[in-house]
Amino acid sequence: MASAGIVGGAASGFADAAEPVTLATSGFDFRDTSGEARDQRAEHAKRLKVLGTALQEGLSTSARMNVVPLTCGGGKCTARTAGLEALSVQAREAGARYLLVGEVQKMSTLVGGVKFAVLDLVSNKPTCDRFLSYRGDTDEAWRRAGAFAAQDIEKRCLPE
């Protein structure tokens, strides 16, 4: 008899545990409004990958979510290139409840920003829409921006 109470208690504890939510992630777009004369496209493309990797790694460590990176058939998979509707369809097909889209903006040599939104694919409304600024135009600055964005998404953009 005593073991039945323990099993029943354990079962109810599992029922109370929150299931992880599934978040589909697209690539981030990039916009350079700094007006700098030197062509830095190759450097920025590399740094955008660094930021994306830090973001994916940060999100993937959370027990609160399952992260599904979207691929868009091998093409560039961002809101600007693939389109929000196509990303939403692909995210739903992957079993995601939420979709992360965003853009990095270089405003000057010293200041950049990461703008992102997490969209609820059931209600078709954002759960958050954020702009985070960061200092520096280095690999490390972009990596830290991606890691910080991941923490912000987990803390402020997904349901408890």
C-alpha positions in Angstrom: 0.0 0.0 0.0 2.7 2.4 0.9 4.4 1.9 -2.5 1.2 2.9 -4.3 1.2 6.3 -2.6 4.8 6.9 -3.6 4.2 5.9 -7.2 1.1 8.1 -7.2 3.0 11.0 -5.8 5.8 10.6 -8.3 3.3 10.5 -11.2 1.6 13.7 -10.1 5.0 15.4 -9.9 5.8 14.5 -13.5 2.4 15.8 -14.6 3.2 19.1 -12.9 6.5 19.5 -14.7 6.3 22.0 -17.6 6.9 20.5 -21.0 9.7 22.3 -22.9 8.4 24.6 -25.7 9.7 24.3 -29.2 11.3 27.4 -30.6 12.2 27.5 -34.3 15.0 29.9 -35.1 15.8 31.6 -38.4 19.0 33.3 -39.4 19.3 36.9 -38.6 19.5 39.6 -41.3 22.2 42.3 -41.2 22.0 46.0 -41.9 25.0 48.4 -41.9 24.0 52.0 -41.4 27.4 53.1 -40.1 28.5 54.8 -43.3 32.0 53.5 -43.0 33.9 53.7 -46.3 35.8 50.4 -46.0 34.1 47.4 -47.4 33.5 45.1 -44.4 31.0 42.7 -45.9 33.2 39.6 -45.5 34.0 40.5 -41.9 30.4 41.2 -41.1 29.2 37.9 -42.7 31.7 36.0 -40.5 30.6 37.9 -37.4 26.9 37.3 -38.1 27.8 33.6 -38.1 29.6 34.0 -34.8 26.5 35.8 -33.3 24.2 33.1 -34.7 26.3 30.3 -33.2 26.4 31.9 -29.8 22.6 32.5 -30.0 21.9 28.8 -30.9 24.3 27.5 -28.3 22.8 29.7 -25.6 19.2 28.7 -26.5 20.1 25.0 -26.8 21.4 24.8 -23.2 18.0 25.7 -21.8 15.9 22.9 -20.4 12.8 25.1 -21.0 12.9 24.8 -24.8 13.7 22.6 -27.7 15.4 24.6 -30.4 14.8 23.8 -34.1 17.0 25.7 -36.5 15.2 26.4 -39.8 17.1 25.6 -43.1 14.9 27.0 -45.9 16.1 24.4 -48.3 19.8 25.5 -48.2 19.0 29.2 -49.1 19.5 32.1 -46.8 16.9 31.5 -44.1 16.0 35.0 -42.7 12.8 37.0 -42.4 14.0 39.4 -45.2 15.0 36.7 -47.7 12.6 33.8 -47.1 9.7 35.9 -45.7 7.9 35.7 -42.4 5.0 33.6 -43.8 7.3 31.0 -45.3 9.3 30.8 -42.0 6.1 30.4 -40.0 4.9 27.6 -42.2 8.3 25.8 -42.0 8.3 26.3 -38.2 4.8 24.9 -37.8 5.8 21.9 -39.9 8.8 21.3 -37.6 6.4 21.2 -34.7 7.4 24.6 -33.2 5.0 26.7 -31.2 7.3 29.8 -31.4 9.5 31.4 -34.1 12.5 33.6 -33.5 13.4 36.2 -36.2 15.9 39.1 -36.0 18.3 41.5 -37.5 21.7 42.9 -36.5 22.3 46.5 -37.2 25.7 48.1 -37.2 25.2 51.8 -36.4 28.8 52.9 -36.0 32.3 51.6 -35.4 31.5 51.3 -31.7 27.7 50.6 -31.5 25.6 47.8 -32.9 22.2 46.4 -32.1 20.3 43.1 -32.2 16.6 43.5 -32.9 14.5 40.3 -32.5 11.0 39.1 -32.0 9.6 35.8 -30.8 6.3 35.0 -32.5 3.6 32.8 -31.0 2.6 30.7 -34.0 -0.8 29.8 -32.5 -2.0 33.4 -31.8 0.1 35.0 -34.6 1.3 37.6 -32.1 4.7 38.4 -30.7 5.5 37.3 -27.2 8.3 39.9 -27.2 9.9 42.4 -29.5 13.3 43.6 -28.3 16.3 45.7 -29.3 19.5 45.1 -27.5 22.5 47.3 -28.1 26.2 46.3 -27.8 29.6 48.0 -28.0 32.3 47.0 -30.5 32.7 45.7 -33.9 34.8 42.6 -33.1 34.1 38.8 -33.1 34.0 38.9 -29.3 31.5 41.7 -29.1 29.2 40.0 -31.6 29.5 36.6 -29.7 28.6 38.3 -26.4 25.6 40.0 -28.1 24.4 36.6 -29.3 24.9 35.0 -25.9 23.1 37.8 -24.1 20.2 37.7 -26.6 19.8 34.0 -25.9 19.6 34.7 -22.1 17.1 37.5 -22.7 14.9 35.3 -24.9 14.8 32.5 -22.3 14.0 34.9 -19.4 11.6 37.4 -21.1 10.2 35.9 -24.3 8.8 32.5 -23.5 6.0 31.5 -21.2 6.8 30.2 -17.7 
